[in-house]
Amino acid sequence: MASLTLDHVTKIFDQKGLPPTLAVKDFSMRVEDGEIIGLVGSSGCGKTSTLRMIAGLESISEGTVRIGERAINELKASERNVAMAFEGYALYPPLRVSDNIAFSLLRSKVPKARAAEKVKMVAELLEITDLLDLYPPTLSGGQQQRVSLARALVRSADVFLLDEPMSQLEPHLRAKLRARIKDYLIQNKMTSVFVTHDQTEAMALADRIAVMDEGVLQQFGSPVDLKERPSNLFVAGFIGEPPMNLLEARVAVEGGAIRVVVQNEGGGQAFSLGVPSQPAAAPLQNGRRVQVGVRPHKIVVAPTGNGVVQRLTGTVVSSQWLGDQSYLGVEVGNAFLIAVADRSVRAPHDSQVVLGLPYDSLHFFDSDSGEAVLHGADLLPA
Amino acid sequence: MAYLEVRGVAKSFGKRKLLDGLSLEVEQGECVVVFGPSGCGKTVLLRIIAGVLEPDQGEVWIGGKSVADVGPEARGVAMAFQNFALYPHMDAFENIASPLRARNRPEEEVKQRVHEIASLLRIDHVLDHLPKQLSNGQKQRTSLARSLVHGPSVLMLDDPLRNVDAKIRYEMRLELPRVFRKFHSTVLYVTQDYKEALALGDRIGVLMDGHFEQVDTPVAIYGNPNNRRVASLFGDPPINLFPIRPERGSDGAVHAQIGGQRVALGPRAAELAGRDCVLGVRPEDVAFGFEPGEGGIPVELAAVTPFNVRTVTLLKASDATEILASRPEDNSLAAARGHRKGWARIDLDRALFFDAASGARL
């Protein structure tokens, strides 16, 4: 195992007859030894190109990739000592599942008995013991993906690279396998980078997450950082399920009192938030157009105590119980807010409900640049 | 008599029996969600009700009459699919109005109906926009408005939120019930997403292998499932299933080995002594803590996986039994690495007992 460093890495695809395209722009990131990193973003954001540059499957246009202290730009994929699981599985069809998994172990001169032991262990971990004697073409997509993961995880390598490793996993296995894989990576101190379009998966597995958009790293932080301190609108909207409520607003400062006037979709005034006038609130200047972000599960339905910035009264559109949580759709002055409670909430439709917005539920972004200008958690409760 | 009745409908394709004589009743104004894994026959059922497929056996009744001899266009059934398509050259108003125009409704009525539904779906400010000027969410709302505007007697929606982005999916999920209420629509809604089924259904029909395993309210499906298959389809992470063999102790109380620990099962298990069972425990009914307590199973906290608004933990008991537990978001655990000792306590009042062989509820 080793650390991994990306130092100002850029990828330009320059194909004959086509204008050059910038896939990854000036990406820097340091992955500590044994750390699990998720690379997330929508399709085409550059996350897979980044992974492929680390693996040696794409050339690095600019910048340096280091494993430990060793620059690997010029090394062939096979010389980099990385293990990779592909989204397309890439299993050898004429080899049985067990031989597919053992292949690289035997090639790197691991004794047969030791290889068999490792195959057995990883097969149990990924629930493919019953499949070991079968051939890949007879397996379902989810099973092939588990075999592909097994083949990467049994190896010893400096860095493990996983491309959409769990996209096809059977829903009833997903939660358990995610947890087992995380446990396995941590126990074996495996430095890992995985690519996923599914932020839920990244939040579940990763120590830190790199969020990319249009080839540019937007934020690199722990799951808690990304949730509580999103650096811009893209991250705020990408992370979290249900996503953050985002509402257009304008700041009005009168006699030192700060009000953030939230607009509804039609452009009318929906409601306003009073923000305590403190040094931290300085970015909320009079007339500034901002987007107000409110995390659904931080909203307190029918608040009883203190500690909320604002109470809003709205009309319940619907209240939906999902087994282990409840979703509430509420109209406040013709703006729509989603709130999530971790209990069953009794809120009949068309009834009035009070929503409390605690400090740490609120985020303010500049409407033009999209950059975060204030996180409510930085305000001191009045 | 229910407004929409499916009576003993069977349909095979070649040797494959897709629907095996199933029945369903939907009351006027009710939304019934048909939920099941892909390939379970959901879409075939909708197509039979719409009249575009004929059943091998059985009948569909709408409004008290068999519609066996009524063509698809005369059944008063509207159907909307995963991919809504809008006419690109018409503005949102005309797109929504098109079913009314096709029925030659008077201009006054067209205006009134389009504005009514547009305001309900919060698109009244973009009615003069062409589809290309609309956001994805507004397009979705516009097409929904179009399928509802002429007041179909039965509205069938085939996984309409499957391909839309998360923000729109959640908003629409919360807004659809209001639209259904307003139009007093009789709705059959197909989905593969259990959360959508719980969120939208007045009742849910769990369709598997061509028949309904259970048709019931969301609360009953989740908390009181007929069998192990239904229990496993609802919930993420899914329900924990522990094979147990309850025994009666010298004190007369029934207990079982769970995760290598003897656990008293309480009075509900009184009749189960000596019988092979499976104990079903939802992750949110397992409490994990670092302090021992009565009835606690000693475990190792193996992994912490934050999961949307909750935190999921994988616990390993001394006999290698794995237990998934889920609690409201807990950042104090989020950065935990490495194993720690703790105790898992199962809320046995909420646990479910199944027969080990048949999977039926006991």
HADDOCK unambig.tbl for C-alpha pairs under 7 A between the chains (distance, minus, plus):
assign (segid A and resid 172 and name CA) (segid B and resid 238 and name CA) 6.20 0.50 0.50
assign (segid A and resid 175 and name CA) (segid B and resid 237 and name CA) 5.54 0.50 0.50
assign (segid A and resid 179 and name CA) (segid B and resid 303 and name CA) 5.48 0.50 0.50
assign (segid A and resid 179 and name CA) (segid B and resid 304 and name CA) 6.91 0.50 0.50
assign (segid A and resid 179 and name CA) (segid B and resid 305 and name CA) 6.30 0.50 0.50
assign (segid A and resid 179 and name CA) (segid B and resid 314 and name CA) 6.16 0.50 0.50
assign (segid A and resid 182 and name CA) (segid B and resid 303 and name CA) 6.58 0.50 0.50
assign (segid A and resid 183 and name CA) (segid B and resid 302 and name CA) 6.07 0.50 0.50
assign (segid A and resid 183 and name CA) (segid B and resid 303 and name CA) 5.40 0.50 0.50
assign (segid A and resid 186 and name CA) (segid B and resid 338 and name CA) 6.87 0.50 0.50
assign (segid A and resid 187 and name CA) (segid B and resid 338 and name CA) 6.93 0.50 0.50
assign (segid A and resid 200 and name CA) (segid B and resid 307 and name CA) 6.37 0.50 0.50
assign (segid A and resid 200 and name CA) (segid B and resid 308 and name CA) 6.37 0.50 0.50
assign (segid A and resid 203 and name CA) (segid B and resid 306 and name CA) 6.06 0.50 0.50
assign (segid A and resid 203 and name CA) (segid B and resid 307 and name CA) 7.00 0.50 0.50
assign (segid A and resid 204 and name CA) (segid B and resid 305 and name CA) 4.17 0.50 0.50
assign (segid A and resid 204 and name CA) (segid B and resid 306 and name CA) 4.68 0.50 0.50
assign (segid A and resid 204 and name CA) (segid B and resid 307 and name CA) 5.85 0.50 0.50
assign (segid A and resid 205 and name CA) (segid B and resid 305 and name CA) 6.15 0.50 0.50
assign (segid A and resid 240 and name CA) (segid B and resid 308 and name CA) 6.05 0.50 0.50
assign (segid A and resid 241 and name CA) (segid B and resid 308 and name CA) 5.46 0.50 0.50
assign (segid A and resid 242 and name CA) (segid B and resid 170 and name CA) 6.60 0.50 0.50
assign (segid A and resid 243 and name CA) (segid B and resid 167 and name CA) 5.98 0.50 0.50
assign (segid A and resid 266 and name CA) (segid B and resid 125 and name CA) 5.97 0.50 0.50
assign (segid A and resid 297 and name CA) (segid B and resid 309 and name CA) 6.53 0.50 0.50
assign (segid A and resid 317 and name CA) (segid B and resid 174 and name CA) 6.96 0.50 0.50
assign (segid A and resid 317 and name CA) (segid B and resid 175 and name CA) 6.53 0.50 0.50
assign (segid A and resid 317 and name CA) (segid B and resid 178 and name CA) 6.40 0.50 0.50
assign (segid A and resid 318 and name CA) (segid B and resid 174 and name CA) 5.63 0.50 0.50
assign (segid A and resid 318 and name CA) (segid B and resid 175 and name CA) 6.90 0.50 0.50
assign (segid A and resid 318 and name CA) (segid B and resid 177 and name CA) 6.87 0.50 0.50
assign (segid A and resid 320 and name CA) (segid B and resid 199 and name CA) 4.92 0.50 0.50
assign (segid A and resid 321 and name CA) (segid B and resid 198 and name CA) 6.81 0.50 0.50
assign (segid A and resid 321 and name CA) (segid B and resid 199 and name CA) 6.22 0.50 0.50
assign (segid A and resid 322 and name CA) (segid B and resid 195 and name CA) 5.88 0.50 0.50
assign (segid A and resid 322 and name CA) (segid B and resid 198 and name CA) 5.70 0.50 0.50
assign (segid A and resid 322 and name CA) (segid B and resid 199 and name CA) 6.28 0.50 0.50
assign (segid A and resid 323 and name CA) (segid B and resid 222 and name CA) 6.59 0.50 0.50
assign (segid A and resid 323 and name CA) (segid B and resid 235 and name CA) 6.88 0.50 0.50
assign (segid A and resid 324 and name CA) (segid B and resid 284 and name CA) 6.60 0.50 0.50
assign (segid A and resid 329 and name CA) (segid B and resid 174 and name CA) 5.58 0.50 0.50
assign (segid A and resid 342 and name CA) (segid B and resid 328 and name CA) 6.17 0.50 0.50
